Amino acid sequence: MFATLNTFNNKYKRYDIYDFIACCFVGMGFIFFEERTLYLDSAYLLFNILDQTTFVIEHHRYSAFIPQIPAVFAAKIGMSIGTVSLLLSFGYLFFHFIVYWFTKHKLNQKTLAIVYLMCLLLGMHESFFDMVTETKLALGFAVLYAAFILTNEMGNQTKFIGVCILLILGVFSHPVFVLFFLIVNLFYGIFKKRLPWQHFIILGLLLLVKSFWFGSSSYEVGFYEKLEDIKTFNTSFLHEFMQGYLLKYYRLILIVVYVMCLNLYKLNLKIALAVYLSAIAGVYFLLAIVNAAGESHMMIQKTLYILSFTCLFPIVFFYKKWTAKTILNIIIPLVLFAAMYTINNNSLKYQQRNETLITQLKVLSSIGNKLLIKQQQINSATLMGTWALPYETSIISAWKLNNSMVLKNVENEEIKIDETRFLHTFAPFEDMDKLNLRYFKFSKTEKYKMVDSTYVLK
């Protein structure tokens, strides 16, 4: 009997509170799948998966196909909109769970896995509902890359092949992966006193191939243009955001930075301390320029993953030496649970937004199924972002009302009133019968009608 108990303990003792947190994180994808898939970029992605029943890739970010696999498969076999939506939400969080699990349990990098959870949860209460952002994919591939170069669980040949695959996936996930790569190697070089130069060569070749073969996307061109205007740093929207939320949502990260600086100072690692603080300041300066113009909190949080990673990644090299490790194993889980509680509270406005659209579409259905509404008739306090309104309303009406309706927001004379096609935002207008009739059954000949100017969508 004692032998059986010992076997049981040995089998399960490797699982801890962080594994439970990771499972809860994935579980939130089921709880909040509607809030995560019916707003802005996520609704645009869901609409196109339903319409095209294939992977949706933007700006040459081909690695994005990975989390889309469950949803695309469901759409191909004709499953319901609700099921496709659920699997889309699940797929994006399951990607992070796999990265966490592989890092902690296969590559034996527990501290790095904890850092990953902290980056995903701390101060990301809005970004959780920005499901589709590829900056999270870049973070995941960067964590796996760091785990590969840190682990002793595999041979050099296997490790090299794994690194090559991760660099390919990282380069084709999001341009910020390059910055993640540099941060990983900066601290790896400082604390391990060695640098994998062959990885820099591989990354350089991949970037050259990408640039030659695909060129720069419009997103990257805009990014480079923002970097040219350094003067915008002083008036950056990021400063305003940080003033309101730094002490509210980033307290644990600030504590980690303080403890890290204290340890480096006590160990007389002055160069490492200078590099650490310079890296944080440099990344913040870069993000402030990129986010100089006003953005929503959801949009700005997706750029802050790299800043959180820069602050937290060096823990990997010191965690086992910290005398307060026991205390940290209590504090960190509590803060991560608190972060999930904050996400839960923040879900209310997205839930209310969906309910508002359902209610208003019921009211507007008496007018017609193809409707135009002027932008000034939309209450931005309730509806927030509206560029994806045609996609959101098409999905919601087909899913919740069993009726295909589309509501397009327009400026005064932007679109002719007699337009009959589907009015895409980023693509040419499309004939209604070219849409996937399994999910969207619009009349081909019905004309758009303008909603009465006295009506307010709120």
Order of alpha helices (4+ residues) and beta strands (2+ residues): alpha-alpha-alpha-alpha-alpha-alpha-alpha-alpha-alpha-alpha-alpha-alpha-alpha-alpha-alpha-alpha-alpha-alpha-beta-alpha-alpha-beta-beta
